[in-house]
């Protein structure tokens, strides 16, 4: 990536305008180059490319952070999308409401993401149709999104000032699962672009867990857990040789194909093709539009009698293509794959930001970056939790010291001229710290009973035990890795789903060649004999010559 060059601008001390402002003499060429580099850097880092750790672009990260800060969590009532957009735009992302709303809509679409991060209420669009305006829809965070932001309050990530310096925003989210691989993303920067395909959550986590215990695992071994992408819309993926290439180099082209069945159409005597799953990013209307063009305009598709879109929310995708009488459905299907979006390519380009630098990563590289992030998050979280428990233990120990000689404590406090004198007396006589003495003075007398002493002693033992456990995590790397693996297992159990996309192995060219029909498009209309066997089987043979 290009870095901004150090340039020297010549300033004439005598160069001032009539208002007294200094005039800078800078060549136009230098000014344009510097301005363009600044623009390119801003687009790459602040808008178009995702961070390899949490898999989010800045706008998505700010949407989730803002919703979490405002309490729009899964247990909260839905709020107007306009309210969410306004909060994000005013506090963290001053780039226009339409861009923010478009980003939020994608986070809510189950046909765009394997694990939606926004729980949308209302019309959030379809593959073919745009969503309703933000004033008509409502939203809140999904339970899966809470796994990305849930540890923000425990000093797990660094924060930075927002655009006007009035607030703080996270540089990255803690991310309890590999969101980058699971949901994929796309974006166009200056001179570079990213296009990442979604994967199955359970499979990705299984590969990450294996990599935790086997850092030198080969790509082939990881592909036993992640055999290929898993698309939200299902369908088939052809040619796993290209999948392996993409996993190895970060670049490749895979072929997506619709899920179809052929046979008699209910209520008619015609044969037909029923489409139940479409390639990723393809809608029924787009398919029908292309079929119509190929039939009426280009005349390259023949044998189609009718096309019906029976898709609905209850039954999902259902596109019925009726064949003309005497047409071979398998031959027609091959033409549909060739001429329409029923078969479509997806160009994988895993370009992401790693330590602020654009890099193209394969499967193992993305898992390694995520795991390194999780190790850091869990380490920082553990330090935070240990520090909080040590602070609490310090206070508890101070209270227990006071309870041993509670009468002397009360007498000292009553005999003191003011709170400062009482605090100094407690610190001197009972060897307490400033924090412990202040806490004792702030504690109501009703807490200093015999029963509370028992409770405090129990809490003291519990805190010491927890501090010892947290210290073990920080001191032993194997314990840290085991904890990260355990937490990943819990995420997979809570949010994992079955695979939707079927994988067809083999070389892509060979798979496509093998799928071509052997017979002609139309079945010859010749005399024949139909034979019905005793077991109910029907066969067609050529007519016997007389």
C-alpha positions in Angstrom: 0.0 0.0 0.0 1.3 3.5 -0.8 2.4 5.6 2.1 2.2 9.4 2.2 5.6 10.9 1.2 7.2 13.6 3.3 7.0 16.8 1.2 8.4 20.2 1.9 6.2 23.2 1.2 8.1 26.4 0.5 6.8 29.3 2.5 7.8 32.9 1.7 7.8 34.9 5.0 6.8 38.0 3.1 3.9 36.2 1.4 0.7 37.4 3.1 -2.6 38.4 1.6 -4.4 41.6 2.4 -6.2 40.0 5.4 -2.9 39.0 6.9 -3.2 35.3 6.2 0.0 33.5 5.2 0.2 32.2 1.6 1.7 28.7 1.0 3.4 28.1 -2.3 3.0 24.4 -3.2 3.2 22.9 -6.7 -0.1 21.7 -8.0 1.4 18.2 -8.8 2.6 17.7 -5.3 -0.7 18.9 -3.8 -2.8 16.5 -6.0 -0.5 13.6 -5.2 -0.7 14.2 -1.4 -4.4 14.7 -1.5 -5.1 11.6 -3.5 -2.9 9.5 -1.2 -4.8 10.8 1.8 -8.1 10.0 0.2 -7.0 6.5 -0.8 -5.7 5.8 2.7 -8.9 7.0 4.2 -11.1 4.8 1.9 -8.9 1.7 2.5 -8.8 2.0 6.3 -12.0 3.8 7.2 -14.6 2.6 4.8 -14.0 -0.3 2.3 -11.9 -3.1 3.8 -12.8 -5.2 6.9 -10.5 -5.8 9.8 -9.2 -9.4 9.8 -9.9 -9.7 13.6 -13.6 -9.0 13.9 -14.4 -9.1 10.2 -16.2 -5.8 10.2 -15.8 -2.5 8.4 -15.9 0.7 10.4 -19.5 1.4 9.6 -20.7 -2.1 10.8 -18.5 -1.9 13.9 -20.0 1.6 14.8 -23.5 0.4 14.2 -23.1 -2.5 16.6 -21.2 -0.5 19.2 -23.8 2.3 19.1 -26.7 -0.1 19.5 -24.9 -1.8 22.4 -24.2 1.5 24.1 -27.8 2.6 23.8 -29.1 -0.7 25.1 -30.8 -1.9 21.9 -30.0 -5.5 22.8 -32.0 -8.7 22.2 -34.0 -8.3 25.4 -34.9 -4.7 24.4 -38.0 -3.7 22.4 -37.4 -2.9 18.8 -36.6 0.7 18.0 -37.0 2.7 14.8 -34.2 2.1 12.4 -34.0 5.9 11.9 -33.2 6.3 15.5 -30.3 3.8 15.2 -29.0 5.5 12.0 -29.2 9.0 13.6 -27.3 7.9 16.7 -24.5 6.3 14.6 -24.3 9.3 12.2 -24.2 11.9 14.9 -21.7 10.2 17.2 -19.4 8.0 15.2 -19.9 7.8 11.4 -20.6 11.2 9.7 -20.9 9.8 6.2 -24.6 10.0 5.5 -27.7 8.2 6.7 -28.3 6.2 3.5 -24.9 4.6 3.7 -25.4 3.7 7.4 -28.9 2.3 6.8 -27.7 0.2 3.8 -25.0 -1.3 6.0 -27.5 -2.0 8.8 -29.9 -3.6 6.4 -27.3 -6.1 5.2 -26.5 -7.0 8.8 -30.2 -8.0 9.2 -30.7 -10.0 6.0 -30.6 -13.8 6.5 -30.1 -14.3 2.7 -26.9 -12.1 2.8 -25.3 -13.4 6.1 -25.1 -16.8 7.7 -25.3 -15.2 11.1 -27.3 -12.0 11.0 -26.1 -9.4 13.5 -29.2 -7.2 13.5 -32.7 -8.5 14.4 -34.8 -6.6 11.9 -38.6 -6.1 12.2 -40.3 -5.0 9.0 -39.5 -5.1 5.4 -35.7 -5.4 5.1 -35.8 -6.3 1.4 -35.1 -9.4 -0.6 -32.5 -10.5 -3.1 -34.6 -8.7 -5.8 -36.2 -5.9 -3.8 -34.9 -3.0 -1.8 -35.9 -2.6 1.8 -38.4 -0.2 3.1 -37.3 3.3 4.3 -35.7 3.5 7.7 -38.7 5.3 9.1 -40.8 2.1 8.4 -38.5 -0.5 9.9 -37.4 -1.4 13.4 -34.3 -3.1 14.7 -32.3 -4.3 17.7 -29.1 -6.4 18.1 -29.3 -10.2 17.5 -28.0 -12.6 20.2 -25.1 -13.4 17.8 -24.1 -9.8 17.8 -23.8 -9.8 21.6 -21.0 -12.4 21.2 -19.1 -9.8 19.2 -19.5 -6.9 21.7 -20.1 -8.8 25.0 -16.6 -8.2 26.5 -16.2 -4.5 25.6 -16.6 -3.4 29.2 -13.6 -5.4 30.4 -10.7 -3.6 28.9 -10.4 -6.2 26.1 -9.7 -3.8 23.2 -8.2 -0.3 22.6 -10.4 2.7 22.1 -9.8 5.8 20.1 -11.5 9.2 19.8 -14.5 9.6 17.4 -14.4 11.9 14.5 -14.8 15.1 16.6 -13.0 13.9 19.7 -16.1 14.1 22.0 -16.5 10.3 22.5 -14.5 7.1 22.4 -15.1 4.2 20.0 -13.4 0.7 19.8 -10.7 0.1 17.2 -11.9 -3.5 17.0 -14.6 -5.6 18.7 -13.7 -8.6 21.0 -15.4 -11.0 18.5 -16.1 -14.3 20.1 -16.3 -16.1 16.8 -14.6 -15.8 13.3 -17.1 -13.4 11.9 -15.0 -12.7 8.8 -15.2 -16.3 7.6 -18.7 -16.9 8.7 -20.5 -14.0 7.1 -18.0 -12.8 4.4 -18.0 -9.3 3.0 -17.4 -7.2 -0.1 -16.0 -3.8 -0.7 -14.3 -1.6 -3.2 -11.4 0.6 -2.2 -9.0 2.7 -4.2 -7.1 0.4 -6.5 -8.2 -2.7 -4.6 -11.3 -4.7 -3.6 -12.4 -7.5 -1.4 -15.0 -10.2 -2.0 -15.2 -12.9 0.7 -17.6 -15.8 0.7 -19.6 -17.0 3.8 -18.9 -20.3 5.6 -20.6 -22.5 8.2 -20.1 -21.3 11.8 -19.7 -24.8 13.3 -17.2 -25.9 10.7 -15.1 -22.7 11.0 -15.0 -23.1 14.8 -14.1 -26.7 14.5 -11.1 -25.8 12.3 -10.1 -23.0 14.7 -10.2 -25.4 17.7 -8.0 -27.9 15.8 -5.5 -25.1 14.9 -5.3 -24.1 18.6 -3.9 -27.5 19.5 -2.0 -28.1 16.2 -0.5 -24.7 15.1 1.4 -26.4 12.3 -1.8 -28.0 10.8 -1.8 -28.3 7.0 -4.4 -26.8 4.8 -5.7 -30.2 3.8 -6.3 -31.1 7.5 -8.2 -27.8 8.0 -10.3 -28.6 5.0 -11.5 -31.7 6.7 -13.3 -29.4 9.0 -14.1 -26.6 6.4 -14.6 -28.5 3.1 -15.9 -25.5 1.4 -18.1 -22.3 1.6 -21.6 -22.5 3.0 -24.0 -20.0 1.5 -27.0 -18.6 3.2 -29.2 -19.4 0.2 -28.0 -23.0 -0.1 -27.6 -24.4 -3.6 -24.6 -26.3 -4.9 -20.9 -25.4 -5.2 -19.0 -27.0 -8.1 -15.3 -27.7 -8.4 -13.5 -28.0 -5.0 -10.1 -27.6 -6.7 -10.9 -23.9 -7.0 -12.0 -23.8 -3.4 -8.7 -25.2 -2.3 -6.8 -22.7 -4.4 -8.8 -19.9 -2.7 -8.1 -21.3 0.7 -4.4 -21.5 -0.1 -3.8 -18.2 -1.9 -6.8 -16.1 -0.9 -8.0 -15.8 -4.5 -10.1 -18.1 -6.7 -13.3 -18.5 -8.6 -16.0 -20.9 -7.5 -19.1 -21.9 -9.4 -22.5 -21.8 -7.7 -25.5 -23.7 -9.0 -29.2 -23.7 -8.1 -30.9 -26.7 -6.5 -33.5 -28.1 -8.8 -35.7 -31.1 -9.4 -37.1 -32.4 -12.6 -40.3 -34.3 -13.2 -44.1 -34.0 -13.8 -45.6 -30.7 -12.6 -48.5 -31.2 -10.3 -51.9 -30.5 -11.9 -50.5 -30.7 -15.5 -49.4 -33.4 -17.9 -46.2 -31.5 -18.6 -42.6 -32.1 -17.4 -40.9 -29.3 -15.6 -38.0 -28.0 -13.6 -38.6 -26.8 -10.0 -36.0 -24.5 -8.5 -35.9 -24.5 -4.6 -32.5 -22.9 -3.9 -30.7 -20.2 -6.0 -27.1 -19.1 -6.1 -25.9 -16.6 -3.5 -27.0 -13.1 -4.5 -29.5 -14.2 -7.2 -33.2 -13.7 -6.9 -36.2 -15.3 -8.7 -37.0 -12.1 -10.6 -33.5 -11.9 -12.0 -33.8 -15.5 -13.3 -37.2 -14.9 -14.8 -36.0 -11.7 -16.5 -33.0 -13.5 -18.1 -35.2 -16.4 -19.2 -37.6 -14.0 -20.8 -34.8 -12.3 -22.7 -33.3 -15.5 -23.9 -36.7 -16.8 -25.1 -38.1 -13.7 -26.7 -35.1 -11.5 -27.6 -32.1 -13.7 -28.2 -34.0 -16.9 -29.2 -31.4 -19.1 -27.6 -33.8 -20.8 -25.2 -36.5 -23.1 -26.6 -38.7 -25.6 -25.1 -40.1 -23.5 -22.3 -43.9 -23.2 -22.0 -44.2 -21.1 -18.9 -42.3 -19.8 -15.8 -44.0 -19.2 -12.5 -42.6 -17.6 -9.3 -44.3 -19.3 -6.3 -41.8 -18.0 -3.8 -43.3 -17.0 -0.4 -42.1 -16.5 3.1 -43.6 -19.7 4.4 -42.2 -22.1 1.7 -39.1 -20.2 0.6 -37.9 -20.1 -3.0 -40.0 -22.0 -5.5 -39.5 -21.3 -9.2 -41.4 -23.6 -11.6 -40.3 -23.8 -15.3 -42.8 -25.7 -17.5 -41.4 -27.6 -20.5 -43.2 -27.9 -23.8 -44.5 -31.3 -24.8 -41.8 -33.6 -25.9 -38.9 -31.5 -24.4 -36.2 -33.3 -22.4 -36.0 -31.4 -19.0 -32.4 -32.4 -18.4 -31.3 -30.9 -21.8 -33.3 -27.8 -21.1 -31.7 -27.5 -17.6 -28.2 -27.6 -19.2 -29.2 -24.6 -21.3 -30.6 -22.8 -18.3 -27.4 -23.3 -16.4 -25.4 -21.9 -19.4 -27.6 -18.9 -20.2 -29.2 -17.8 -17.0 -28.1 -17.0 -13.3 -29.2 -20.5 -12.2 -25.4 -21.1 -12.5 -23.1 -18.2 -11.5 -19.5 -17.6 -10.6 -18.2 -16.1 -7.3 -14.7 -14.5 -7.4 -13.1 -14.9 -4.0 -10.6 -12.2 -3.0 -9.7 -12.3 0.7 -8.2 -8.9 1.0 -8.4 -7.7 4.6 -6.6 -5.3 7.0 -4.0 -6.9 9.2 -2.3 -4.5 11.6 -3.6 -1.7 9.4 -2.0 -3.1 6.2 -4.1 -4.7 3.4 -3.1 -8.4 3.0 -4.6 -11.3 1.0 -5.1 -14.2 3.4 -5.9 -17.9 2.9 -8.0 -20.0 5.2 -5.2 -20.8 7.7 -4.0 -17.2 7.7 -7.5 -15.8 8.6 -7.9 -18.4 11.4 -4.5 -17.5 12.8 -5.2 -13.8 12.9 -8.5 -14.4 14.6 -7.0 -16.8 17.2 -4.2 -14.3 18.0 -6.9 -11.7 18.6 -8.8 -14.0 20.9 -5.7 -14.8 22.9 -5.1 -11.1 23.4 -8.8 -10.4 24.3 -9.0 -13.2 26.8 -5.6 -12.2 28.3 -6.7 -8.6 28.7 -10.1 -9.7 30.1 -8.5 -12.0 32.6 -6.2 -9.3 33.8 -9.1 -7.0 34.2 -11.1 -9.6 36.1 -8.2 -10.4 38.4 -7.6 -6.7 39.1 -11.2 -6.2 40.0 -11.2 -9.2 42.3 -7.9 -8.1 43.9 -9.5 -4.6 44.6 -12.5 -6.2 46.1 -10.4 -8.6 48.2 -8.5 -5.6 49.5 -11.7 -4.0 50.7 -13.0 -7.2 52.2 -9.8 -7.8 54.2 -10.0 -4.2 55.5 -13.6 -4.8 56.7 -12.5 -8.1 58.4 -9.8 -6.2 60.2 -12.3 -3.7 61.4 -14.7 -6.4 62.6 -12.1 -8.0 64.8 -12.0 -4.8 66.9 -15.3 -3.2 66.0 -15.8 -1.5 69.4 -12.4 0.2 69.1 -13.2 1.2 65.5 -16.5 2.8 66.5 -14.8 4.5 69.5 -12.1 5.9 67.3 -14.5 7.2 64.8 -16.8 8.8 67.4 -13.8 10.5 69.0 -12.4 12.0 65.8 -13.0 15.6 65.0 -13.8 15.0 61.3 -13.8 12.4 58.6 -10.2 13.0 57.7 -9.0 12.6 61.2 -11.1 9.4 61.5 -9.5 8.0 58.3 -6.0 8.8 59.4 -6.7 7.2 62.8 -7.9 4.0 61.2 -5.0 3.9 58.8 -2.5 4.4 61.7 -4.0 2.2 64.4 -5.3 -0.8 62.3 -2.7 -0.6 59.5 -5.2 0.0 56.8 -4.7 1.5 53.4 -6.4 4.8 52.3 -8.9 2.8 50.2 -9.7 0.4 53.0 -10.2 3.2 55.6 -12.4 5.2 53.3 -14.5 2.1 52.5 -15.0 1.3 56.3 -16.2 4.9 56.9 -18.6 4.6 54.0 -20.0 1.2 55.2 -23.3 1.4 57.1 -23.2 0.0 60.7 -25.8 -2.6 59.8 -23.1 -4.3 57.6 -20.8 -4.8 60.6 -22.7 -7.7 62.2 -21.6 -11.2 63.1 -23.6 -12.6 60.2 -21.8 -10.2 57.8 -18.5 -11.4 59.1 -19.3 -14.9 58.1 -20.4 -13.7 54.7 -17.2 -11.6 54.3 -15.0 -14.6 55.2 -16.8 -16.7 52.6 -16.3 -14.0 50.0 -12.7 -13.7 50.9 -12.1 -17.4 50.2 -14.0 -17.2 47.0 -12.1 -14.2 45.8 -8.7 -15.8 46.6 -9.7 -19.0 44.7 -10.9 -17.0 41.7 -7.7 -14.9 41.7 -5.6 -18.1 41.7 -7.6 -19.5 38.7 -7.2 -16.2 36.8 -3.5 -16.1 37.6 -3.1 -19.7 36.2 -4.7 -18.6 32.9 -2.2 -15.7 32.6 0.8 -17.8 33.6 0.1 -20.9 31.6 -0.4 -20.6 27.8 -1.9 -24.1 27.6 -4.7 -23.1 30.1 -5.3 -19.9 28.0 -5.7 -21.9 24.8 -8.0 -24.5 26.5 -10.2 -21.6 27.7 -10.4 -20.1 24.2 -11.3 -23.5 22.8 -14.0 -24.0 25.4 -15.5 -20.6 24.7 -15.5 -21.3 20.9 -17.3 -24.6 21.6 -20.0 -22.8 23.6 -20.5 -20.3 20.7 -20.9 -23.2 18.2 -23.4 -24.9 20.4 -25.5 -21.8 20.9 -25.5 -20.5 17.3 -24.3 -23.3 15.0 -26.6 -24.5 12.2 -26.5 -27.3 9.7 -24.8 -26.9 6.4 -27.0 -25.5 3.6 -24.8 -25.7 0.5 -24.0 -29.1 -1.1 -20.4 -29.5 -2.4 -19.6 -31.3 -5.7 -16.0 -32.4 -5.7 -13.6 -32.6 -8.6 -12.1 -30.3 -11.2 -14.5 -27.6 -12.3 -14.2 -28.2 -16.0 -14.7 -31.9 -15.6 -17.7 -31.3 -13.3 -19.3 -29.0 -15.9 -18.6 -31.4 -18.7 -20.1 -34.3 -16.8 -23.3 -32.3 -16.1 -24.1 -31.8 -19.8 -27.0 -34.0 -21.0 -26.3 -36.8 -23.4 -29.6 -36.6 -25.2 -31.2 -34.0 -27.4 -33.4 -31.2 -26.2 -36.5 -32.6 -27.7 -37.6 -36.3 -27.7 -38.5 -37.6 -31.1 -42.2 -38.0 -31.7 -42.0 -41.5 -33.1 -44.4 -44.5 -32.7 -43.6 -46.5 -29.5 -44.8 -49.1 -27.2 -45.5 -48.5 -23.5 -45.0 -51.6 -21.4 -46.5 -51.9 -17.8 -44.8 -54.6 -15.7 -46.5 -56.7 -13.0 -44.6 -54.7 -10.4 -45.9 -51.3 -11.7 -42.8 -50.2 -13.7 -43.4 -48.4 -17.0 -41.0 -48.7 -19.9 -41.0 -47.2 -23.4 -39.6 -49.1 -26.4 -39.6 -48.5 -30.1 -42.6 -49.8 -32.0 -42.3 -53.2 -33.5 -42.1 -53.2 -37.3 -44.9 -55.1 -39.0 
